[in-house]
Amino acid sequence: MKTKIIKEQPILTVRKPYDGDDLEIFAADLKTAEVGKRWVTENQNCYPNRDATWDESFTVIYKDEHGVCVLYRCEEAGDGFNYYQPEEIELIWVELN
């Protein structure tokens, strides 16, 4: 008998420069989320000696029978000399079956 392992991939992610604290949002999370649900995580530019930190978030702003509209926001960050990251705002439509 063959055995297969299939691991579901997250739909939305925030990767961090160290292991074990990535933000991962799966289809089931979006299906059960109400409008207004917000996932927030703090990120940083390097590990362990960070120069700058910022928040990244995903907020459900619209939902219907076809999918979910999520607003991604990443704060502007910088230490003034070595690191700068502009603010990012993105609207994401996720089709859910």
Residue pairs with C-beta under 8 A, 6 or more apart in sequence:
8 26
8 27
10 24
10 25
10 26
11 25
11 26
11 27
11 30
11 94
12 23
12 24
12 25
12 58
12 70
12 72
12 92
12 94
13 22
13 23
13 24
13 25
14 22
14 23
14 41
14 43
14 56
15 22
16 22
16 41
16 43
16 44
16 47
17 44
17 45
17 46
17 47
18 47
18 48
21 41
23 39
23 41
23 56
23 58
25 39
25 58
27 94
27 96
29 39
30 60
30 68
30 70
30 94
30 96
31 68
31 96
33 60
33 63
33 68
34 60
34 63
35 60
35 61
35 62
35 63
36 59
36 60
36 61
37 59
37 60
38 57
38 58
38 59
38 60
39 57
39 58
39 59
40 55
40 56
40 57
41 55
41 56
41 57
42 53
42 54
42 55
42 56
43 53
43 54
43 55
43 56
43 74
44 50
44 52
44 53
44 54
45 51
45 52
45 53
45 77
45 79
45 83
45 85
51 79
51 82
51 83
52 77
52 78
52 79
52 83
52 85
53 77
54 74
54 75
54 76
54 77
54 85
55 73
55 74
55 75
56 72
56 73
56 74
56 75
57 72
57 73
58 70
58 71
58 72
58 92
59 70
59 71
59 73
60 68
60 69
60 70
61 69
61 70
61 71
62 68
62 69
63 69
66 95
66 96
67 93
67 94
67 95
67 96
68 93
68 94
68 96
69 91
69 92
69 93
69 94
70 91
70 92
70 93
70 94
71 89
71 90
71 91
71 92
72 88
72 89
72 90
72 91
72 92
73 87
73 88
73 89
74 85
74 87
74 88
74 89
75 87
76 85
76 86
76 87
77 83
77 84
77 85
78 84
78 85
